[in-house]
Amino acid sequence: MAFLSFRITIFCIFCITRLSLFASEVPNKNTLETYIVHVETPDAYQSDDLESWYRSFFPATTTSMSEDEARLVYSYRHVFKGFAARLSPDHVKDMHKKNGFISARPQKPMSLHTTHSPNFLGLSQNAGLWKHSNYGKGVIIGVLDTGVLPEHPSFSDKGMPPPPARWKRKCQFNHTTCNNKIIGARYFSAEYQSPLDDDGHGTHTASTAAGNFVEGANVFGSANGTAAGVAPHAHLAIYKVCCGEGDILAGMDAAVADGVDVLSVSLGLGTMNFHEDAIAIGAFSAMQKGIFVSCSAGNDGPFSGYVENGAPWILTVGASTIDRKLGARAVLGNKQQFDGQICFSTKEFFEKALPSCLCRDAQRFR
């Protein structure tokens, strides 16, 4: 009887727990989350009036400017007419009733998508197209990613001219300064309020696009050579935006206002309608203003349906297998050899035979 009572008690606890979990999964109509809100442009407006226009869509129950400020996240001017705001579902319902409202949807998180690259592309440092282009001299490339580590040798400004006079320089590093290579750095991320790269992805993509010449580069002693980006004499403007849609749009909006010539974006939302894709929306407005937009095709191939950033006004760049590898050879006790690739190599490695076994034999030791 005691055992039966124990089982009933456990069952009741389980049911209560499940009900609690279910209740917590039901969205609260007052829960705030970030929405991307698209509105019409007023017939006559000044740039400074746009924010007031955007605020007119907030609920009439809002009584103080501080509450408005808490909800308004970004006010867009150049790549998108609208704003990002912390709203509840009820707030959004109220906005639907206002003249000039077009759409509102919760923002979606985006996903993040070598020294030999110029040679692999057939570019010669001393002759041909690469040299005749002056290695991108005078061009400003805006990189929207996870930030950058400015101390990396790829971002030395050796041999770099000053930024163009039209550039609106903004540098938000706390303990370092921009130079003639990294001429601007801004952040649009609430998680880590600095343009410094806390992931490594942005440093990689920025150096691939416009890293300066770095002689003697190697990977643990292998693949020695001169590292360089595709436009080593171009200037870099860094926009840390990872990885909400609202942050991406804010970064693109700022880049257009700052005066970049090129936008490089190695982020994606997956395959979706262009009018719902923040990158496609921002890129279209940038293209209309004469800015070239290059985006990655994503990492989810190989089928065409998995290509991201496929809008026709974007240069969509896919990855390719490069023509070299860091090789290694495994030699078995019976002298049979297997060639493969490694990610790490060291000159301090000492050859030594080690015991091994087949996977099927390993089950005996479970």
Buried (B, 14 or more C-beta within 10 A) or exposed (E): EEEEEEEEEEEEEEEEEEEEEEEEEEEEEEEBEBBBBBBEEBEEEEEEEBBEBBBEBBBEEBEEEEEBEEBBBBBBBBBBBBBBBBBBBEBBEBBEEEEEBEBBEEBBEBBBBBBBBBBBEEBEBEEEEBEEBEBBBEBBBBBBBBBBBBEBBBBBBEEBEEBEEEBEEBBBBEEBEBBBBBBBBBBBBEEBEBBBBBBEBBBBBBBBBBBBBBEEBEEEEBBEBBBBBBBBBBBBBBBBBBBBBBBBBBBBBBBBBBBBBBBBBBBBBEBBEBEBBBBBBBBBBBBEEEBBBBBBBBEBEEEEEEBBBBBEEBEBBEEEEEEEEBEBEEEEEEEEEEEEEEEEBEEEEEEEEEEEEEEEEEEEEE
